Amino acid sequence: MTDVSGKHISKIGVDLGGTFTDLFSYDAENKTRLCAKVPSTPDDFTRGVLGAIEDSGVNINKIDYFIHGTTIATNAAIEKTYGVTPFITTKGFRDFILIGKYHRESLFDPYQKKPEPLVKRRHIFEITGRLDSSGNVVEPLDAREIESLAQKIREMGVSSVAVGLLNSYANPSHEEEVKAILEKNIPNLFVSLSSTIPKFRALGRFSTAIMRACLQPVVKKYLDKLHERLNEKGFRGRLMMVTNNGGMIDAKLAIERPELLLTSGPASGVSAAMFISESVGNDDLITMDMGGTSCDVSIIEKGQPLITSEYELCFDQPVNVPMLDIRTIGAGGGSIAWIDEGGSLRVGPRSASSFPGPACYGRGGKLPTVTDANIVLGRINDSRIFGKKIHLDVEASKKALESLSPKTGLDLIEIASGILTIVNESMAAALKLVSLDRGRDPREFCLVAFGGAGALHAPFLAQTMGVKKVVIPGDSGIFSAFGAVIMDFKHDYEETFYSPLNEIDLNILNKRYYELDQKSLDSMELQGIDKERIKIYRSSQMRFVGQTYEVETSIPNGTIESHELETITNNFYNEHEKEYGLADRNLPVAFVNLRSTVIGEVDRPNIEMLHANRKMTEEVRLGSRSVYFDGSGFIETEVFDRRMLPVETRVNGPAVIEDEASTTIVAPGMTAQIDGCKNIIINLN
């Protein structure tokens, strides 16, 4: 790949998951690709990253960009592995973030409990001072009170603090004054301000500011260590991080805004799916990334991902930044099967992770997992997995699964089949949710499956959902790492601007959008992106007047003229109808939040050449083995080497297609074909 000056650019994409660490590197000058898939190292994730580099044979000295997707921030937020993080708020609002939105996750569950809050009540502090909704000072701050609070926080020995004051989105001066006093009294302190998220609704701003403060020390520690270890190996390029919105930013900025990494890993896979959408002849896609720990699903419509501003880490803990609409469930190859109190077989969300891993890995794992079930049913080669890096113990899998027999009364095969049925139904429910919840019919989409376990399960999910076409991309086992390599720079800038359209002041609206656009352009220029490669997309969160939720609506670039307001209104009506099935076109509409999204485009490899230098084996067929299919039992099934299958090869199910990092199952009655870009296209009859 080259930049606009013609300089050769080398990149590495690394996707760090809970079970495996994947690497993809493509050298456009030499037309070579290097890949690796190694177990993650939870005790020190940087070891797994360095291990992937060593295993791939990449010369780190020649790499210009290291693009990294990671679950570090997500895991820390969910598992609460960050340190004590005080929160400073307006007097009288100490319990505001604990109360939340005054609603229930499940309307009819009398035993439900809210998730553990991000910050404990004893670490929430109130200060005097008040702004009105327009940002005017109603009551000034008391500097001596804040000085005293700063000393108290200093004695706590914390490394980060969040500040969330009422109406600070309209005027950040009070929060900035608090920050100045804290930094003067406490050296090396991270101070996260809710006013840097200039959108109304205090809960989202406060929760996001707290999330940022909690994660800053965690992300900084990891990235500093990774950068140090990469430099020791001779890396002199730029370390970039994949972000929630499907773009990338410099690692230094990621430390300042760690909440942008909450869906970092899954976002890479969505970008990769967008990249191949043209080659598969379908730009309406449901993506499914099934790894060892979880399954992440998302929607791409007309070649563009669906974006949400309503992401919640847990119930009533919103994160107020634009994100790809990705839903995650605890369903992966390492998901553990167990028996509940009623004697029913359950699967996940707990995972065996990479260590000890499934029982078949032979690392001391004793609990039955999805991978063990696939092994017992013949769907995974029991002697070759991930390039023979892991030697499987089939007897250990059988023993683990048989441990469930006494409580269920099922035999070995029934247990294994039951585990796969349960995990497939769980994932199908998530896939339906991500589509139906946004007003889309999954039957009208093509399913793109990747991750180490995605190709194993996707055809069966498609049957359940009524989807007629499944795509297994080339390099599907490391597809998210590939997605990082083709990632664009991408930033979002937002602010609240409430006005009914029939009262709009176009001069003010255009001024606000111009300022957001300018911030966008400035951010790309700081990243060194040429102006010719910068694109800006405008949108607005809009709603019917009096409504309590918004719909993302496209807004034209440039100066907005009065005649364009009708187009904007119709855009809103269409989006509302798509999302909710109806839209009263006689009701008045209002702007709520404005957004400017800037993309700095990068060069991408030629997709047809990505597979040009694959190592070839002598035989297309690797023999056959007995594979279990529901309703048919065990069938002697041909096994193919994916790397050797020529373009336009047609394979009738049942069949197994293997490569170094994944296994594709073609069930009876299905057909698979290899397209010109080495994707496997499975058609369901």
C-alpha positions as CSV (number, residue, x, y, z in Angstrom):
1,M,0.0,0.0,0.0
2,T,1.2,3.5,-0.7
3,D,0.3,7.0,0.6
4,V,-0.5,9.9,-1.7
5,S,3.2,10.7,-2.1
6,G,3.8,7.2,-3.5
7,K,5.8,6.1,-0.4
8,H,5.4,2.4,0.3
9,I,3.4,1.8,3.5
10,S,3.6,-1.4,5.5
11,K,0.9,-2.3,8.1
12,I,0.1,-4.9,10.7
13,G,-3.4,-5.5,12.1
14,V,-3.6,-7.3,15.4
15,D,-6.9,-8.3,17.0
16,L,-6.5,-9.2,20.7
17,G,-9.4,-11.3,22.0
18,G,-10.0,-13.1,25.2
19,T,-8.9,-16.5,23.8
20,F,-6.8,-15.9,20.7
21,T,-4.6,-13.1,19.4
22,D,-4.8,-12.7,15.6
23,L,-2.4,-11.0,13.2
24,F,-2.6,-10.0,9.5
25,S,0.1,-8.1,7.6
26,Y,0.1,-7.3,3.9
27,D,3.1,-6.0,1.9
28,A,1.9,-4.4,-1.3
29,E,5.4,-3.9,-2.6
30,N,6.3,-7.6,-2.4
31,K,2.7,-8.8,-2.8
32,T,3.0,-11.0,0.3
33,R,0.7,-11.6,3.3
34,L,1.7,-12.9,6.7
35,C,-0.7,-14.2,9.3
36,A,-0.7,-15.7,12.8
37,K,-3.2,-17.0,15.3
38,V,-1.8,-17.7,18.8
39,P,-3.4,-18.1,22.3
40,S,-3.9,-14.8,24.2
41,T,-2.0,-14.4,27.4
42,P,-4.3,-13.0,30.1
43,D,-1.5,-12.6,32.7
44,D,0.2,-10.2,30.3
45,F,-1.6,-9.6,27.0
46,T,1.5,-7.9,25.4
47,R,3.2,-11.4,25.4
48,G,0.5,-12.7,23.1
49,V,0.9,-9.7,20.8
50,L,4.6,-10.2,20.6
51,G,4.1,-13.9,20.2
52,A,1.9,-13.3,17.2
53,I,4.5,-11.1,15.6
54,E,7.2,-13.7,16.1
55,D,5.0,-16.5,14.9
56,S,4.1,-14.6,11.7
57,G,7.7,-13.8,10.7
58,V,6.9,-10.1,10.2
59,N,9.9,-7.8,10.2
60,I,8.7,-5.2,12.8
61,N,11.5,-2.8,11.7
62,K,9.7,-2.2,8.4
63,I,6.2,-1.6,9.7
64,D,4.9,1.9,9.4
65,Y,1.5,1.4,11.1
66,F,0.6,-1.1,13.8
67,I,-3.3,-1.1,14.0
68,H,-4.6,-2.7,17.1
69,G,-8.1,-3.9,18.1
70,T,-8.4,-5.0,21.7
71,T,-10.8,-6.0,24.4
72,I,-8.7,-4.5,27.2
73,A,-11.1,-1.6,27.8
74,T,-14.2,-3.7,27.6
75,N,-12.9,-6.4,29.9
76,A,-11.8,-3.8,32.5
77,A,-15.1,-2.1,32.4
78,I,-17.2,-5.2,32.7
79,E,-15.0,-7.0,35.3
80,K,-14.5,-3.8,37.3
81,T,-10.7,-4.3,37.4
82,Y,-9.9,-0.6,37.4
83,G,-8.9,1.3,40.5
84,V,-11.0,3.6,42.8
85,T,-12.3,6.5,40.7
86,P,-14.0,9.4,42.6
87,F,-16.8,11.3,40.9
88,I,-17.5,15.0,41.7
89,T,-20.9,16.4,40.9
90,T,-23.4,19.2,41.7
91,K,-24.7,19.4,45.2
92,G,-28.0,17.5,45.5
93,F,-27.1,15.0,42.7
94,R,-25.0,12.5,44.6
95,D,-27.4,9.7,43.8
96,F,-28.3,10.7,40.3
97,I,-26.0,8.1,38.5
98,L,-27.1,5.4,41.0
99,I,-30.8,6.0,40.3
100,G,-30.4,6.1,36.5
101,K,-33.4,6.5,34.2
102,Y,-36.1,5.4,36.6
103,H,-36.9,2.3,34.6
104,R,-36.6,-1.4,34.8
105,E,-34.6,-3.8,32.6
106,S,-37.4,-6.4,32.9
107,L,-40.8,-5.1,33.6
108,F,-42.2,-8.2,35.2
109,D,-39.1,-9.6,37.1
110,P,-39.6,-8.8,40.8
111,Y,-36.1,-10.1,41.7
112,Q,-34.0,-8.1,39.2
113,K,-31.0,-6.1,40.5
114,K,-29.2,-3.3,38.8
115,P,-25.6,-3.9,37.8
116,E,-22.9,-2.8,40.2
117,P,-22.3,0.9,39.6
118,L,-19.2,2.2,38.0
119,V,-18.3,4.2,41.1
120,K,-19.4,3.5,44.7
121,R,-21.6,6.0,46.5
122,R,-18.9,6.7,49.1
123,H,-16.6,7.9,46.3
124,I,-19.2,10.4,45.0
125,F,-18.6,14.0,46.2
126,E,-20.8,17.0,45.9
127,I,-19.8,20.7,45.5
128,T,-21.7,23.9,45.4
129,G,-22.1,25.9,42.2
130,R,-24.9,25.8,39.6
131,L,-25.5,26.6,36.0
132,D,-28.9,26.9,34.4
133,S,-29.9,25.1,31.2
134,S,-28.5,28.0,29.0
135,G,-25.1,27.9,30.8
136,N,-25.6,31.0,32.9
137,V,-24.1,31.0,36.4
138,V,-26.8,30.7,39.0
139,E,-24.4,30.0,41.9
140,P,-20.6,30.4,41.7
141,L,-18.2,27.7,42.7
142,D,-16.5,27.8,46.1
143,A,-12.8,27.5,45.3
144,R,-11.9,26.8,49.0
145,E,-14.4,23.9,49.1
146,I,-12.8,22.4,46.0
147,E,-9.3,22.9,47.4
148,S,-10.3,21.0,50.5
149,L,-11.9,18.2,48.4
150,A,-8.7,18.0,46.3
151,Q,-6.7,17.3,49.5
152,K,-9.1,14.6,50.5
153,I,-8.9,12.9,47.1
154,R,-5.1,13.2,47.1
155,E,-5.0,11.2,50.4
156,M,-7.1,8.5,48.7
157,G,-4.1,7.8,46.3
158,V,-6.2,7.6,43.2
159,S,-4.9,8.2,39.7
160,S,-8.1,9.5,38.0
161,V,-11.2,11.6,38.8
162,A,-14.4,12.2,36.9
163,V,-16.3,15.6,37.1
164,G,-19.9,15.9,36.0
165,L,-21.7,19.1,36.8
166,L,-25.3,19.9,35.9
167,N,-25.7,21.7,32.5
168,S,-22.0,21.8,31.8
169,Y,-22.7,20.9,28.2
170,A,-23.9,24.4,27.8
171,N,-21.0,26.0,29.6
172,P,-17.8,24.1,30.5
173,S,-16.3,26.9,32.7
174,H,-17.2,25.3,36.1
175,E,-15.8,21.9,35.2
176,E,-12.7,23.4,33.8
177,E,-12.2,25.4,37.0
178,V,-12.6,22.2,39.1
179,K,-10.1,20.5,36.8
180,A,-7.5,23.2,37.2
181,I,-7.7,23.1,41.0
182,L,-7.5,19.3,41.1
183,E,-4.4,19.2,38.8
184,K,-2.7,22.0,40.8
185,N,-3.1,19.9,44.0
186,I,-2.7,16.4,42.7
187,P,0.2,15.6,40.3
188,N,-0.2,13.2,37.4
189,L,-3.9,13.0,37.9
190,F,-6.3,12.1,35.0
191,V,-9.3,14.4,35.2
192,S,-12.3,13.5,33.0
193,L,-14.9,16.2,32.3
194,S,-18.4,15.5,31.2
195,S,-18.4,18.9,29.3
196,T,-16.1,17.4,26.7
197,I,-19.2,15.4,25.6
198,P,-21.4,18.5,24.7
199,K,-24.7,16.8,24.5
200,F,-27.7,17.2,26.8
201,R,-29.0,14.4,29.1
202,A,-26.8,14.4,32.2
203,L,-26.8,10.6,32.8
204,G,-25.1,9.8,29.5
205,R,-22.5,12.5,29.9
206,F,-21.8,11.7,33.6
207,S,-21.6,7.9,32.9
208,T,-19.3,8.4,30.0
209,A,-17.0,10.8,31.9
210,I,-16.8,8.2,34.7
211,M,-16.1,5.4,32.3
212,R,-13.3,7.4,30.8
213,A,-11.8,8.2,34.1
214,C,-12.0,4.5,35.2
215,L,-10.3,3.2,32.0
216,Q,-7.6,5.8,31.5
217,P,-5.1,4.3,33.9
218,V,-5.8,0.8,32.6
219,V,-5.5,1.6,28.9
220,K,-2.4,3.8,29.5
221,K,-0.6,1.0,31.4
222,Y,-1.3,-1.5,28.7
223,L,-0.4,0.8,25.7
224,D,2.7,2.2,27.4
225,K,3.9,-1.4,28.0
226,L,3.0,-2.5,24.5
227,H,4.8,0.5,22.9
228,E,7.9,-0.1,25.0
229,R,8.0,-3.8,24.1
230,L,7.5,-3.0,20.4
231,N,10.2,-0.4,20.4
232,E,12.6,-2.9,22.0
233,K,11.9,-5.1,19.0
234,G,12.8,-2.3,16.6
235,F,9.3,-0.8,15.8
236,R,9.5,2.9,14.9
237,G,6.1,3.3,13.3
238,R,2.8,4.6,14.6
239,L,0.7,2.7,17.1
240,M,-3.0,3.1,16.2
241,M,-6.1,1.8,17.9
242,V,-9.4,0.6,16.4
243,T,-12.3,2.6,17.7
244,N,-16.0,2.0,18.4
245,N,-17.1,3.9,15.2
246,G,-15.2,1.6,12.9
247,G,-12.2,3.9,12.4
248,M,-8.8,4.3,14.0
249,I,-7.0,6.9,16.1
250,D,-3.5,7.4,17.4
251,A,-2.8,5.4,20.6
252,K,-2.0,8.7,22.5
253,L,-5.5,10.0,21.8
254,A,-6.9,6.6,22.8
255,I,-5.4,7.1,26.2
256,E,-7.2,10.4,26.5
257,R,-10.5,8.9,25.2
258,P,-10.5,5.2,26.3
259,E,-14.3,4.9,26.0
260,L,-13.7,4.9,22.3
261,L,-12.2,1.4,22.6
262,L,-15.2,-0.4,24.2
263,T,-16.1,-2.2,21.0
264,S,-12.6,-1.9,19.5
265,G,-12.1,-5.6,18.6
266,P,-15.5,-6.3,16.9
267,A,-15.4,-3.0,15.0
268,S,-12.5,-4.3,12.8
269,G,-14.6,-7.2,11.6
270,V,-17.4,-4.9,10.5
271,S,-15.0,-2.8,8.5
272,A,-13.6,-5.9,6.8
273,A,-17.1,-7.0,5.9
274,M,-17.8,-3.6,4.4
275,F,-14.6,-4.0,2.3
276,I,-15.7,-7.3,0.8
277,S,-19.4,-6.4,0.3
278,E,-18.8,-5.4,-3.3
279,S,-16.9,-8.5,-4.2
280,V,-19.7,-10.8,-2.8
281,G,-22.4,-8.8,-4.7
282,N,-24.4,-7.8,-1.7
283,D,-24.2,-4.7,0.4
284,D,-26.9,-5.7,2.9
285,L,-25.1,-7.9,5.4
286,I,-25.4,-9.3,8.9
287,T,-22.0,-9.8,10.4
288,M,-21.2,-12.5,12.9
289,D,-17.8,-12.7,14.6
290,M,-17.6,-15.9,16.8
291,G,-14.4,-16.4,18.6
292,G,-13.4,-18.3,21.6
293,T,-15.2,-16.2,24.2
294,S,-18.1,-14.3,22.6
295,C,-20.1,-13.7,19.5
296,D,-20.4,-10.2,18.1
297,V,-23.2,-9.4,15.6
298,S,-23.9,-6.2,13.6
299,I,-25.7,-4.9,10.5
300,I,-24.4,-3.3,7.3
301,E,-27.1,-1.7,5.1
302,K,-26.4,-0.4,1.6
303,G,-22.7,-0.8,2.3
304,Q,-22.7,1.3,5.5
305,P,-22.8,0.1,9.2
306,L,-25.7,1.0,11.5
307,I,-24.6,3.5,14.1
308,T,-26.1,3.9,17.6
309,S,-25.8,6.6,20.2
310,E,-27.6,4.5,22.8
311,Y,-24.9,1.9,23.7
312,E,-25.0,0.7,27.3
313,L,-22.1,-1.2,28.8
314,C,-24.6,-2.7,31.2
315,F,-28.3,-1.8,32.0
316,D,-28.6,1.9,32.8
317,Q,-24.9,2.6,32.2
318,P,-25.0,4.5,28.9
319,V,-21.9,5.5,26.9
320,N,-22.6,8.7,25.1
321,V,-20.4,8.3,22.0
322,P,-21.3,7.1,18.4
323,M,-20.7,3.4,18.0
324,L,-21.2,0.7,15.5
325,D,-24.4,-1.0,16.6
326,I,-22.7,-4.3,17.7
327,R,-24.5,-6.7,20.1
328,T,-22.3,-9.2,22.0
329,I,-23.3,-12.4,23.7
330,G,-21.3,-14.9,25.7
331,A,-21.2,-17.6,23.0
332,G,-17.9,-18.8,21.7
333,G,-15.8,-21.9,21.2
334,G,-14.7,-21.7,24.8
335,S,-18.3,-21.2,26.2
336,I,-18.8,-23.7,29.0
337,A,-21.8,-26.1,29.1
338,W,-23.4,-26.6,32.5
339,I,-26.6,-27.8,34.2
340,D,-28.9,-25.3,36.0
341,E,-30.9,-25.8,39.2
342,G,-33.8,-27.2,37.2
343,G,-31.6,-29.9,35.5
344,S,-31.6,-28.2,32.1
345,L,-28.5,-28.0,29.9
346,R,-27.1,-24.5,29.5
347,V,-24.2,-23.0,27.5
348,G,-22.2,-19.8,28.5
349,P,-21.7,-17.0,29.1
350,R,-18.7,-18.2,31.2
351,S,-15.8,-19.2,29.0
352,A,-12.8,-21.4,29.5
353,S,-10.7,-18.6,27.8
354,S,-7.3,-19.5,26.4
355,F,-5.9,-20.9,29.7
356,P,-6.8,-23.6,30.5
357,G,-9.2,-23.5,27.5
358,P,-11.4,-26.3,26.3
359,A,-10.7,-29.8,27.7
360,C,-9.4,-30.9,24.3
361,Y,-6.5,-28.3,24.4
362,G,-4.8,-30.5,27.0
363,R,-3.9,-27.6,29.3
364,G,-5.7,-28.8,32.4
365,G,-9.2,-27.7,31.4
366,K,-11.9,-30.1,32.7
367,L,-15.1,-28.4,31.9
368,P,-17.1,-29.2,28.7
369,T,-17.2,-26.4,26.0
370,V,-18.6,-25.8,22.6
371,T,-15.3,-26.7,21.0
372,D,-15.3,-30.0,22.8
373,A,-18.8,-30.7,21.4
374,N,-17.6,-29.9,17.9
375,I,-14.7,-32.3,18.3
376,V,-16.8,-35.2,19.5
377,L,-19.2,-34.7,16.6
378,G,-16.4,-34.7,14.0
379,R,-16.8,-31.2,12.9
380,I,-13.3,-30.2,13.8
381,N,-10.2,-32.1,12.7
382,D,-9.0,-33.9,15.8
383,S,-5.4,-33.8,14.7
384,R,-5.0,-30.4,13.0
385,I,-6.1,-27.1,14.3
386,F,-4.6,-23.6,13.9
387,G,-1.7,-24.8,11.8
388,K,-1.0,-27.7,14.2
389,K,-0.1,-25.3,17.0
390,I,-2.6,-27.0,19.3
391,H,-2.8,-30.7,19.5
392,L,-6.2,-31.9,20.5
393,D,-7.1,-34.5,23.1
394,V,-10.4,-36.1,21.9
395,E,-10.6,-38.4,24.9
396,A,-10.4,-35.4,27.2
397,S,-13.4,-33.8,25.3
398,K,-15.4,-37.0,25.7
399,K,-14.7,-37.2,29.4
400,A,-15.7,-33.6,29.9
401,L,-19.0,-34.0,28.1
402,E,-19.8,-37.3,29.8
403,S,-19.6,-35.5,33.2
404,L,-23.0,-33.9,32.3
405,S,-24.6,-37.3,31.7
406,P,-25.6,-38.2,35.3
407,K,-27.7,-35.0,35.7
408,T,-29.3,-35.0,32.2
409,G,-29.7,-38.7,31.4
410,L,-28.3,-38.0,27.9
411,D,-25.5,-40.0,26.2
412,L,-22.3,-38.4,24.8
413,I,-23.7,-37.6,21.3
414,E,-26.9,-36.2,22.7
415,I,-25.0,-33.9,25.0
416,A,-22.7,-32.7,22.3
417,S,-25.6,-32.1,19.8
418,G,-27.6,-30.4,22.6
419,I,-24.7,-28.0,23.3
420,L,-24.4,-27.0,19.7
421,T,-28.2,-26.6,19.4
422,I,-28.4,-24.3,22.4
423,V,-25.4,-22.1,21.4
424,N,-26.8,-21.8,17.9
425,E,-30.2,-20.8,19.1
426,S,-28.6,-18.2,21.4
427,M,-26.7,-16.7,18.6
428,A,-29.7,-16.8,16.2
429,A,-31.6,-14.8,18.8
430,A,-28.9,-12.2,18.9
431,L,-28.8,-12.0,15.2
432,K,-32.5,-11.5,15.0
433,L,-32.4,-8.9,17.7
434,V,-29.8,-6.8,16.0
435,S,-31.9,-6.8,12.8
436,L,-35.5,-6.8,14.1
437,D,-34.7,-4.4,16.9
438,R,-33.7,-1.9,14.2
439,G,-36.7,-2.7,11.9
440,R,-34.8,-4.9,9.5
441,D,-35.9,-8.4,8.3
442,P,-32.9,-10.7,8.6
443,R,-34.2,-12.8,5.7
444,E,-33.4,-9.9,3.4
445,F,-29.7,-9.9,4.4
446,C,-26.7,-12.0,3.6
447,L,-24.8,-13.5,6.6
448,V,-21.1,-12.9,6.8
449,A,-19.4,-15.2,9.3
450,F,-15.9,-15.0,10.6
451,G,-13.8,-15.5,13.7
452,G,-12.2,-18.9,14.6
453,A,-15.7,-20.5,15.2
454,G,-17.9,-18.5,12.9
455,A,-17.7,-20.8,9.9
456,L,-18.6,-23.8,12.0
457,H,-21.9,-22.5,13.1
458,A,-23.1,-19.9,10.5
459,P,-24.9,-22.3,8.1
460,F,-27.0,-23.7,10.9
461,L,-27.8,-20.2,12.2
462,A,-28.9,-19.2,8.6
463,Q,-31.3,-22.2,8.6
464,T,-32.9,-21.0,11.8
465,M,-33.2,-17.4,10.6
466,G,-34.4,-18.1,7.0
467,V,-31.2,-16.5,5.5
468,K,-30.5,-17.9,2.1
469,K,-26.8,-17.0,1.6
470,V,-23.8,-17.3,3.9
471,V,-20.3,-15.8,3.1
472,I,-17.2,-17.2,4.7
473,P,-14.5,-14.6,3.8
474,G,-10.9,-15.5,3.0
475,D,-8.9,-15.5,6.2
476,S,-12.1,-15.7,8.1
477,G,-10.3,-17.0,11.2
478,I,-8.3,-13.8,11.4
479,F,-10.8,-11.5,9.6
480,S,-10.8,-8.8,12.3
481,A,-7.0,-8.5,12.2
482,F,-7.4,-8.1,8.4
483,G,-10.1,-5.5,9.0
484,A,-7.6,-3.4,11.0
485,V,-5.2,-3.2,8.1
486,I,-7.8,-1.7,5.8
487,M,-9.2,0.7,8.5
488,D,-9.7,4.4,7.8
489,F,-9.0,7.2,10.1
490,K,-12.4,8.3,11.6
491,H,-13.5,10.9,14.1
492,D,-16.9,12.1,15.3
493,Y,-17.7,15.6,16.7
494,E,-21.1,16.3,18.3
495,E,-23.0,18.9,20.2
496,T,-26.5,19.6,21.4
497,F,-28.6,21.9,19.2
498,Y,-32.3,21.7,20.0
499,S,-34.7,23.5,17.7
500,P,-38.0,22.6,16.0
501,L,-37.6,22.8,12.3
502,N,-40.4,25.4,12.0
503,E,-38.5,27.7,14.3
504,I,-34.9,27.0,13.0
505,D,-32.4,29.9,12.6
506,L,-30.5,28.7,9.6
507,N,-27.6,31.1,10.3
508,I,-27.0,29.5,13.7
509,L,-27.5,26.0,12.3
510,N,-25.0,26.6,9.5
511,K,-22.5,28.2,12.0
512,R,-22.7,25.2,14.3
513,Y,-22.2,22.7,11.5
514,Y,-19.3,24.8,10.1
515,E,-17.6,24.7,13.5
516,L,-18.0,20.9,13.8
517,D,-16.7,20.4,10.2
518,Q,-13.7,22.6,11.0
519,K,-12.9,20.5,14.0
520,S,-13.1,17.4,11.9
521,L,-10.8,18.8,9.2
522,D,-8.3,20.0,11.8
523,S,-8.2,16.5,13.4
524,M,-7.4,14.9,10.1
525,E,-4.7,17.4,9.3
526,L,-3.1,16.7,12.7
527,Q,-3.1,13.0,11.7
528,G,-1.2,13.9,8.5
529,I,-4.1,13.1,6.1
530,D,-4.1,14.8,2.7
531,K,-7.1,17.0,2.1
532,E,-8.0,15.0,-1.0
533,R,-8.5,11.9,1.1
534,I,-10.8,13.6,3.7
535,K,-14.6,13.1,3.5
536,I,-17.1,14.7,5.9
537,Y,-20.6,13.2,6.6
538,R,-23.2,15.2,8.5
539,S,-26.1,13.8,10.5
540,S,-28.4,14.8,13.2
541,Q,-30.3,13.1,16.0
542,M,-33.9,14.2,15.3
543,R,-37.3,13.5,16.8
544,F,-40.9,14.4,16.7
545,V,-41.5,17.4,19.0
546,G,-42.3,16.1,22.5
547,Q,-40.8,12.6,21.8
548,T,-38.2,11.2,24.2
549,Y,-35.9,9.4,21.8
550,E,-34.1,10.4,18.6
551,V,-33.5,8.9,15.1
552,E,-30.2,9.3,13.2
553,T,-30.9,11.4,10.1
554,S,-28.7,12.3,7.2
555,I,-27.9,16.1,6.7
556,P,-26.5,17.6,3.5
557,N,-23.0,19.1,3.5
558,G,-22.3,22.8,2.8
559,T,-24.6,25.7,3.5
560,I,-28.1,24.5,4.3
561,E,-30.7,26.5,2.4
562,S,-34.4,26.8,3.4
563,H,-35.6,24.6,0.6
564,E,-33.4,21.7,2.0
565,L,-35.4,21.6,5.2
566,E,-38.1,19.7,3.5
567,T,-35.6,17.1,2.3
568,I,-34.2,16.8,5.9
569,T,-37.7,16.3,7.3
570,N,-38.5,13.6,4.7
571,N,-35.1,11.9,5.6
572,F,-36.2,11.8,9.2
573,Y,-39.7,10.5,8.4
574,N,-38.1,7.7,6.3
575,E,-35.6,6.7,8.9
576,H,-38.3,6.7,11.7
577,E,-40.5,4.5,9.5
578,K,-37.7,2.1,8.9
579,E,-36.8,1.9,12.6
580,Y,-40.3,1.8,14.1
581,G,-42.6,0.8,11.3
582,L,-44.5,4.1,11.3
583,A,-44.1,7.9,10.9
584,D,-46.9,10.5,11.1
585,R,-45.8,12.9,8.4
586,N,-48.1,15.6,9.8
587,L,-46.3,15.9,13.1
588,P,-43.6,18.6,13.7
589,V,-39.9,17.6,13.8
590,A,-37.0,19.0,15.8
591,F,-33.2,18.9,15.7
592,V,-31.7,17.6,19.0
593,N,-28.0,16.8,18.4
594,L,-25.6,17.6,15.5
595,R,-22.8,15.4,14.3
596,S,-20.0,15.8,11.9
597,T,-18.2,12.5,11.0
598,V,-14.8,12.8,9.2
599,I,-13.1,10.0,7.4
600,G,-9.5,10.0,6.3
601,E,-9.2,7.3,3.7
602,V,-6.2,5.0,3.5
603,D,-5.0,2.8,0.6
604,R,-6.3,-0.8,0.6
605,P,-4.8,-3.9,-0.9
606,N,-6.2,-5.4,-4.0
607,I,-8.6,-8.1,-2.7
608,E,-7.9,-10.5,-5.5
609,M,-4.2,-10.4,-4.7
610,L,-4.6,-11.1,-1.0
611,H,-4.4,-14.9,-1.7
612,A,-1.9,-14.8,-4.5
613,N,1.0,-16.1,-2.4
614,R,-0.8,-18.7,-0.3
615,K,1.2,-21.9,0.3
616,M,-0.3,-24.7,-1.7
617,T,-0.7,-28.3,-0.7
618,E,-0.7,-31.2,-3.1
619,E,-4.3,-32.3,-2.7
620,V,-7.6,-30.5,-2.7
621,R,-9.2,-33.4,-0.8
622,L,-7.8,-34.2,2.6
623,G,-9.8,-37.5,2.8
624,S,-13.0,-37.9,4.7
625,R,-14.3,-38.4,8.3
626,S,-17.5,-39.2,10.0
627,V,-19.5,-36.0,10.9
628,Y,-22.7,-35.8,12.9
629,F,-25.7,-33.8,11.5
630,D,-29.0,-33.4,13.4
631,G,-31.6,-35.6,11.8
632,S,-29.1,-37.6,9.8
633,G,-26.7,-38.9,12.5
634,F,-23.1,-39.5,11.5
635,I,-22.3,-39.2,7.8
636,E,-19.0,-40.0,6.1
637,T,-18.1,-36.5,4.8
638,E,-15.4,-35.4,2.4
639,V,-12.9,-32.9,3.7
640,F,-11.3,-30.2,1.5
641,D,-8.3,-28.0,1.8
642,R,-9.6,-24.5,1.3
643,R,-6.2,-23.1,0.2
644,M,-6.3,-25.5,-2.9
645,L,-9.9,-25.0,-4.0
646,P,-9.8,-23.2,-7.4
647,V,-12.1,-20.3,-8.1
648,E,-15.7,-21.4,-9.1
649,T,-15.3,-24.8,-7.5
650,R,-18.7,-26.1,-6.4
651,V,-19.0,-28.4,-3.3
652,N,-22.2,-30.1,-2.4
653,G,-23.0,-30.8,1.2
654,P,-22.3,-32.5,3.4
655,A,-18.7,-31.3,3.3
656,V,-16.0,-29.9,5.5
657,I,-13.6,-27.2,4.2
658,E,-10.5,-26.5,6.4
659,D,-7.8,-23.9,6.5
660,E,-5.2,-22.9,9.0
661,A,-7.4,-20.8,11.3
662,S,-11.0,-22.0,10.7
663,T,-13.3,-24.8,9.6
664,T,-16.4,-24.4,7.4
665,I,-19.3,-26.9,7.6
666,V,-21.5,-27.3,4.6
667,A,-24.6,-29.2,5.8
668,P,-26.6,-31.7,3.7
669,G,-28.7,-29.9,1.2
670,M,-26.5,-26.9,1.0
671,T,-24.0,-26.0,-1.8
672,A,-20.7,-24.0,-1.5
673,Q,-18.9,-22.2,-4.2
674,I,-15.5,-20.4,-4.2
675,D,-15.8,-16.9,-5.7
676,G,-13.1,-14.9,-7.5
677,C,-11.9,-13.4,-4.1
678,K,-11.6,-16.8,-2.5
679,N,-14.7,-16.3,-0.4
680,I,-16.8,-19.4,0.3
681,I,-20.4,-18.7,-0.7
682,I,-22.9,-21.1,0.9
683,N,-26.4,-21.2,-0.6
684,L,-29.2,-22.7,1.4
685,N,-31.8,-24.5,-0.7
